[in-house]
Amino acid sequence: MNDQIFEVVITTVSASGEPHIAPMGIRYKPGGQVLLLPFKPSRTLDNVLATGAAVLNRVVDTRIIAGSVTGRRRWPLLPADRIFGHRLQAALSHLELRLLDQQDDPQRPVLTMETVHEQSHSAFAGFNRAQSAVIEGAVLVSRLHMLPLEKIEAEMRYLQTAVDKTAGPEEHEAWGWLQDAVELHRRKSSP
Ligand SMILES: Cc1cc2nc3c(=O)[nH]c(=O)nc-3n(C[C@H](O)[C@H](O)[C@H](O)COP(=O)(O)O)c2cc1C
């Protein structure tokens, strides 16, 4: 059976202190451990190896996820409590992680992190289908260079229904960025 994967936003800093934000699918392990699997090359990977730390942010503002695949990576940050780094101001909760072990791999190393601090900030309001649609849309946009455009456009049309029926202003904005990215790619790739 596959490992259960949770989509979160990982915030890291470079050795010189420059923040970086990236959505990642992570796995929780017993004893407060978290596995990060960044594809090489990855600034998240470089930063974790340089600082030995990362912050796992649980968010429902999917603009942060759609933003990261459409060139909008500046979101309000607050200092972390126990590690060198930041958490997202929008995080419902966050975990501060320290690097325990790394298994190198030419494509996708595995970083085993331990939780050194956890904090909740706001309550989870429940599932929203438009948020799920934005996450799926962001994954499609991150694969524009790998998948046939017709497949991406067909899946975006299917996801549109959930956006039309259940989105709030944040999801509409995030969805618009994703649609613009697909449209731009279509114009660039048509003869
Ligand atoms: C929902 C979602 C999940 C993602 N999960 C991963 C992941 O597990 N590993 C990864 O390397 N990139 C993942 N990506 C893509 C990265 O966020 C994106 O490529 C990012 O720029 C990573 O590279 P960086 O560390 O250099 O920023 C995901 C993207 C989305 C939208």
The ligand as a MOL file (V3000), in Angstrom:
LIG
                    3D

  0  0  0     0  0            999 V3000
M  V30 BEGIN CTAB
M  V30 COUNTS 31 33 0 0 0
M  V30 BEGIN ATOM
M  V30 1 C 0.8000 20.2560 -4.3310 0
M  V30 2 C 2.2570 20.2160 -4.7260 0
M  V30 3 C 3.0900 19.2540 -4.1600 0
M  V30 4 C 4.4530 19.1990 -4.4810 0
M  V30 5 N 5.2530 18.2600 -3.9090 0
M  V30 6 C 6.5860 18.2510 -4.1880 0
M  V30 7 C 7.4650 17.3150 -3.5700 0
M  V30 8 O 7.0640 16.4790 -2.7460 0
M  V30 9 N 8.7830 17.3680 -3.9050 0
M  V30 10 C 9.2790 18.2840 -4.7880 0
M  V30 11 O 10.4680 18.3230 -5.0430 0
M  V30 12 N 8.4580 19.1720 -5.4070 0
M  V30 13 C 7.1360 19.1740 -5.1230 0
M  V30 14 N 6.3090 20.0700 -5.7480 0
M  V30 15 C 6.8930 21.0440 -6.6890 0
M  V30 16 C 7.6320 22.0690 -5.9080 0
M  V30 17 O 6.8660 22.7900 -4.9880 0
M  V30 18 C 8.3110 23.0740 -6.8160 0
M  V30 19 O 8.9110 22.4550 -7.9020 0
M  V30 20 C 9.3270 23.7670 -6.0130 0
M  V30 21 O 9.8190 24.8120 -6.7570 0
M  V30 22 C 10.4240 22.8040 -5.4930 0
M  V30 23 O 11.6710 23.2020 -5.8370 0
M  V30 24 P 12.4960 24.1740 -4.8880 0
M  V30 25 O 12.7410 23.4780 -3.6010 0
M  V30 26 O 13.7120 24.4640 -5.6990 0
M  V30 27 O 11.6140 25.3840 -4.7220 0
M  V30 28 C 4.9670 20.1280 -5.4200 0
M  V30 29 C 4.1230 21.0920 -5.9990 0
M  V30 30 C 2.7760 21.1380 -5.6680 0
M  V30 31 C 1.8980 22.1860 -6.3000 0
M  V30 END ATOM
M  V30 BEGIN BOND
M  V30 1 1 1 2
M  V30 2 1 2 3
M  V30 3 2 2 30
M  V30 4 2 3 4
M  V30 5 1 4 5
M  V30 6 1 4 28
M  V30 7 2 5 6
M  V30 8 1 6 7
M  V30 9 1 6 13
M  V30 10 2 7 8
M  V30 11 1 7 9
M  V30 12 1 9 10
M  V30 13 2 10 11
M  V30 14 1 10 12
M  V30 15 2 12 13
M  V30 16 1 13 14
M  V30 17 1 14 15
M  V30 18 1 14 28
M  V30 19 1 15 16
M  V30 20 1 16 17
M  V30 21 1 16 18
M  V30 22 1 18 19
M  V30 23 1 18 20
M  V30 24 1 20 21
M  V30 25 1 20 22
M  V30 26 1 22 23
M  V30 27 1 23 24
M  V30 28 2 24 25
M  V30 29 1 24 26
M  V30 30 1 24 27
M  V30 31 2 28 29
M  V30 32 1 29 30
M  V30 33 1 30 31
M  V30 END BOND
M  V30 END CTAB
M  END
